[in-house]
C-alpha cells in the first residue's frame, strides 16, 4: 500500500490525521471510517503497546487509511519494531538537536542511508520485503518540535537529509516557553512561534503538522499553511460526544 500522506502532500493537499489512544482494533476500524487521511497509534501517551498497535493497523487496513505511530522515544529498537509492524511513518517526541534528528533518520532507514535492522515481519507481507530502497523512500520521518531547545536548533533539525516533516506538540512547547500546557492557542506570541516553525521548515522542503483539539482549529491551521493537523484523539472525541448527548438528555 502506497503512503497516502506522501501522495496527498505531493498533490498539494493537507492531511487530516486521527489519533488512537485506545488499544483496540475495533475502535481503530471505526475511526478509519470517519474520513481521516491517516491515523496515528500513540505509544507514547496513549494506552497502547506493540500488540495493540498491530491490531489497530489490522482494523484500519481495509479502509485505505495511512498508519502512523508516535513512538515513546528516539530509540532504534522500538522504531524498527513499529516499522516492521507496518507503520508508514514515525512521529518521534522530544527531538531537540541536529544529532537527535540524524539518529531518528538513521533508525528509520535501511543501509546505506541508515542503520535500521532488516526484518519486516508484517510490513513485508504487503510489499516487496527485500526492496529496502522502496522502504526507505516510503517511510515518513517526523521529529516533534516541542521545546525551546528544539526551537533554538530548528534550522539545523529541518536541514537534516531524510526529515520529511516536523510535528508541533503544543502542550510541551507551551510548557517549555513558560506557558500553561494548553492546545488550540490563539495568543499572537504563540502563533508567531508556530508560524516560525512552519516557514523555517518550508524553506527546506519539510512539511509541518500540529496537534489540535478541534476540526475548527485544524481548519485554521490549514489556512495558515500547515500540511497536517490532528483532531484530538479517539478517547477525547468519544468523551466529548458522549458528554454532549448526556447533557442534551438531562436538559
N, C-alpha and C positions, 0 to 999 in steps of 0.2 A: 504494500500500500504506500503510495507516494505521500510525502509530507505535505499535508493540506495547508499548514501555516505558511510554509515556504512558498507554496503556489499562490496563496492569497496575497502575500507581500509582493511577489513578482508581478502580480496583476494590479498592484496599487491599491489593494483593498485592506481595510482594517480588520482585525481579528477579535471576535468576541469570545472570550475564554471563560470557562466554568472552572470551579474549584471543588475538589472532592475531599472532604474531611471524614466522611462516613465510610467505614471499612466494609462496604457491601457491593457486590457485583450487581445486585438488583437496583440499588439506588443509582449506580453509575449508568445502568441501562436506561433508567427513567430520565436522568439528566441528559443522556445522549440524544434524546428525542425532543429536547426543548429548543433546539435551534442553535446551540453553541457551535462554533467552528472547531474548538479544541476543548479538552478537559484535562485539568492538571490534578494528579493524585498528590496530595500533600503529606509527605512522610516526615516533614519537619515538625509542624504543629498540629496536623490532623491526627485522628485516631486510626492511623494506617500503618501497616507493615508490608513486607515484601509480598507475602501471600495474598493479602487483601488488594494490593496493587495489581497483581496478575488477574485476580477476579474482576476488578474494575475494568481492566483492559478487555477482558473477555466479554463483559457486559456491554461495553461501548462499541466493540469492533464491528458488529453488523450494521452500524448506523453511520459509518464514514467519518466519525469524529477523530481528530488527531490527538493521540495520547501523549501527554507531557507529564513530567514528575518534578516536584520540588523535593530535592534530596535534603537530608538533615544537616549535611556538612560537606565541605570541599575535600572529599576523601575518595581515593581511587576504588576501594572495594565496593562501596555502595553505588557509586556512579556506574562502574562497569556492570554491576548486577542489574540495575534498573534498565540499562540499555539492552542487556541480554534478554531481559524480560519483555522488551518491546516498546520502550519509551522512544518517542521520536524527537524528544528534546529534554534537556536538563536545565532546570532553574535552580541556581545554587545560592544559598544565603551568604551574607557577610563576606563578600569578595571585596577586599579593601585596597589591594595593591596590584601593580602590574604582574608581579611574580605569582600571586594567587590566581589571577586571570589566566596566565600562561599555564599554570598547573591544571586548572579546570579544563582548558582546551586539550591538554595532553591526555587527561584522564578519559576524555570523550572520543579521542581519535586513535585509530589503529596506526602502527608504524607504517611509513616513516614520519607521519605527521604528528604522532603522539605515542603514548605508551599503554593504550588500552589492551588488555589481555583478550585473546580470541577464544570465544566460547558462547556463541549466540544461541543458547539453548532453546529459547522460544522465538525470538525475533527472526532467527534463521529459517524457521518454517515458512515464513511469508515472503521470502525473497531468496536471492542467490546467496546462500550463507557464506560462501568463500569470497564474495565480492566486497572486499574491505574498502576499496576506493568508493564504491557506491554508498556504503555505510558512513564513511567519513563525510561525504557530500550531503547526506540526508539528515544527519542528526544536528539539531539546533543546540548551540551552546549559549546559555543565557545567565550571566552573573547578575546577582542582585546588587543594586546601589542603595544602601540604606544606612550609611554612617557618614559623619563629617570627614573621616579619613578617606572614604571612597570618593567623596566629592573633591577632596584635595588632589586625589590621584586619578580623577576621571579621565583626563586626556590620555594618560598612559594606559588605562584599562581598556578604553574603547579602541585604542590603536593596536591592540594585540591581534595578530592574524588568527582567524578562526572564531572570534567572538561575533556571533550573529546579531545579538540583541542584548539590551540591559533591561532589568525589571526593577521598578521602584517599589520598595516596601515602605509605604507612607508612615506606618506606626513607628518602626525602628528609626527611620530617618528623622521623624519629629522628635523622638527622644534624644537622639544624638545632637539635634540643634537646640536643645533646651526647651522643647515644647511638650505638651501632653501627647500621649500616643493615640492620636485621632486619625481618621481617614476622611476622604471627601472634603479636604480642607480647601477653603477659598480665600484665605488670607493672602494679600498681594505678595508678601515676602516669601511665602511657601510656593505660590505659583511661579514666582521668579526662579526659585531653585529648581523645580521640576522642569520648567521650560529650558533652563540652562543645561540640564542633563540631556533633554531631548535634542536640542540644537547641536550640542557638542558631539553626541553620538551620531547624528545625521551627517555631520561633516566627514565622518569616517565610514559612511555607508552602513552604519549599525542602527538597527531598529530599537524602539523604546516601548516597553509595556509598563502598566501600572495596575495596582490592586485598588478596586473601588468597592463601595458598599451599595451601589445602585446603578440601574440602567441609565438614569438621567446623568449622573456624574461621568459614567463611561462615555456617553454621547458627547458631553462637554470636552472630555479628553480627546476624543477623535477629532472634534472641531479644532482643537489646539494643535493637531498634527501627530498625536500619539498613534502608534501602529497596532497596539494590542491593549485591551482593557479586560480585567477580570471582574465579574459581578459577584461580590460577596463570596459565599461558599454554599454547599448543599444544605448543611445543617442550619445555617443562618437563614437561607431562603425558606426552608421548611418552617422554622420557628416564627419568622415574620408573617408568613401566610396564615399559619395556624392561629397566632395571636389576633390577627385582623379578623378572622372569621369568628373566633370565640367572642371578640368584642362586639361584633355585629349581633350575635345570638343573645348576648347579655344586655343588649340595648345601650 
